[in-house]
Amino acid sequence: MSSPHFIVHDVADTVGVIVVEGVTAGMTLDGWVMENDSRLQILSKADIPLGHKIALSEIKSGDTILKYGHDIGKAVADIEAGGHAHVQNVKTKKW
């Protein structure tokens, strides 16, 4: 099996982390879920830099974002499945 484009740590996560350079809109990405050693595919809807997050399914504004099995903040705008989840649409719940 090929190396993954993104990694998901926990099956409950709503985002994965891009682990390769050059992800562009329209690419079919392969992902690896570490918790249960499963694989998944998702169509990238945006160019997403190395280390940034990809939404695994549709995330609505106000939804909690889960990464590494932990609450990392909330969506402040809708994010489509395969979309770039980053500072433009994800904020901490502290402020």
CORPE-V618834 format. One record per backbone hydrogen bond with DSSP energy under -0.5 kcal/mol. CO is the residue of the C=O (numbers start at 1). NH is the residue of the N-H. If there is no record, write none. Layout:
co->CO nh->NH
co->CO nh->NH
//
This chain:
co->5 nh->19
co->5 nh->20
co->6 nh->32
co->7 nh->17
co->8 nh->34
co->9 nh->35
co->10 nh->13
co->14 nh->56
co->14 nh->57
co->16 nh->18
co->16 nh->54
co->17 nh->7
co->18 nh->51
co->23 nh->48
co->24 nh->27
co->27 nh->29
co->27 nh->44
co->29 nh->42
co->30 nh->5
co->30 nh->6
co->31 nh->40
co->32 nh->8
co->32 nh->34
co->33 nh->37
co->33 nh->38
co->38 nh->33
co->40 nh->31
co->42 nh->29
co->42 nh->44
co->44 nh->26
co->48 nh->23
co->49 nh->52
co->52 nh->18
co->53 nh->85
co->54 nh->16
co->55 nh->82
co->59 nh->79
co->60 nh->63
co->63 nh->75
co->64 nh->66
co->65 nh->72
co->65 nh->73
co->66 nh->14
co->66 nh->15
co->67 nh->70
co->70 nh->67
co->70 nh->72
co->73 nh->65
co->74 nh->91
co->75 nh->62
co->79 nh->59
co->80 nh->83
co->82 nh->45
co->82 nh->46
co->83 nh->55
co->83 nh->85
co->84 nh->86
co->85 nh->53
co->86 nh->89
co->86 nh->90
co->89 nh->76
co->89 nh->77
co->91 nh->74
//
